Amino acid sequence: METFETYCKKYLTGNGMFDDDAETVFNLFMHDETQTTMVGRWNDDMETYPPMMQNVCIVALNHFTVKWIETNLPFAWFKGMFEKFEKDEKLLNVICTLL
């Protein structure tokens, strides 16, 4: 079983973030005001949700992560791994309307 929490943390570390930074980012993201619909769901089995939920979750996490990196680690070598989705503002705006 893979939960939203484990999936998000794997995404962060899979794109080059160190475990401790990934833990920090995820904990801040999990408690961010934009994630109120996910309260109580972070440890749910992702397979019980439509597959689109993975994508929506990652887009929101990615957007949050870029802001965190810019504030806390602006010269991090892995910054570009998260910025790749931020480059196309039109696509991001469309996706964020789904959140």
N, C-alpha and C positions, 0 to 999 in steps of 0.2 A: 504494500500500500504506500502510495506517495501522497503526502499532504501538500497543501498550498505552501506551507512554511518550508518544507524541505525542497520543494521545487524552486521556490524563489531564492533560497540560499545557494542551491546548486547553480542557478543562473548567474548569480553574482560572482561566485568563485570560478565558474566556468569561463567567465569573461575576464579573468585575471585578478580579481579582488582577493586580498588575503582574508582568511577565515575571520579574524577579529574585526576587520572593517565590514565584512559582509554581515556579521552578527549585529554590529552597531547600526548599519544602514537598514537592515530588515526590521529591527526593533523600533526604530524611529518611523519607518514606513508603516508598520503594522498599527501604530498608534496615531498616525497622521489623520487629521480631520477628513481627508478625502477617502479614507478607507472604512467609514462607518458601516457600510453594507457588508463588510467582511468580518465584523466583530463576531466572535464565536465560531467562525468558519475556518480559521487558519489551519486547524489540525484535522479538518475533514479530508476524507479520501477524495482525491480529485476525480477519480473515475465515476463518482456519483453525480458529477456536474457535466453539462455540455462541454465538448472540447474547446469551444470558443472562450470559455472562462480562463483557460491557460493563457491565451493570447492577450485578453483584456488585462489580466493580472500583470503580465510581463510588460506590457506597454506602460501601465501606470507605474510599476516599479522602476522601469528604465528611466522614465521622465523624472521621478523623484531622485534616483541615483545620480543623474547628471547634475542636478541642482546641489546635491550633497557634495559631490566631488568638486564642483566649482568653488564651494565655500570652504571645504576642509582639506582637500588634496588637489589643488588646481594643476599641479605638475605631475600627477600620477601617470605612470606609463600606460595604464589600462583605461584612461579617460576616453580615448578614441573608440574603444570597444563599445562603450555605452552611448557615445555621441552619434554613432552611425544611424540610429533611428531618429535622432533629433534634427538631422539635416533637412529632411523633407517636412517643412512646417504644415503644408496643406494636408498631407497624409496624417500627421500627428493630430491635427485639429479634428479631422474626421473621426479618427479612432477615439480620441478623448471625449467626443460627444456620446460615444457608446457607454462610457463609464458611469 
